[in-house]
Amino acid sequence: MASLVETLIDVLNQEDAQYQKLIELSSQKTMVIVRADLEGLQRITDDEQLIVEEINSLEKTRTQTMNEIAKILNTDVTGLKLKVLISLLGKSPKEQKALSQVHDKLHETLHEMKLLNERNEELLNSAREMVDFNLNLIQSMRKAPETANYDKGAYNTGSLIGGLSSGFDAKQ
């Protein structure tokens, strides 16, 4: 069982390292969002996808290891959480301490990741709202009210105040 716990500790450390890479990319993503650099955002998203694939692979290994540990302990794997496993390792203080440390480190990393993702989400929502506002402004400029101009036959000519024929000046 000691080798399984060591494998679990190793996998959790690797997962933490991958999440640290994601944190670095999320920090870069914040600056890219602020600069509105879509190419940079795409590049970072591609890099994140590669890291997420590695995390998924590590997660499968972690799940298999936890299943094997649950079989040895003759317990249900759904109830076997890391905190429970840490408390069950009372006879192996070295593994207990190492597993506890990696659990705490991974918990802190995931919390930091959550905060960065929430901040980036707020920035993206603000950018989207600004784009929506600009689009609405441009559309409303095209829909200026009609004037009450009539031609010789007393028909409304439908002239617009401001007379914008297109929203953009092609000569710029």
Secondary structure, 3 states (H helix, E strand, C coil): CHHHHHHHHHHHHHHHHHHHHHHHHHHHHHHHHHHCCHHHHHHHHHHHHHHHHHHHHHHHHHHHHHHHHHHHHCCCHHHCCHHHHHHHCCCCHHHHHHHHHHHHHHHHHHHHHHHHHHHHHHHHHHHHHHHHHHHHHHHHHHCCCECCCECCCCCECCCECCCCCCCCCCCC
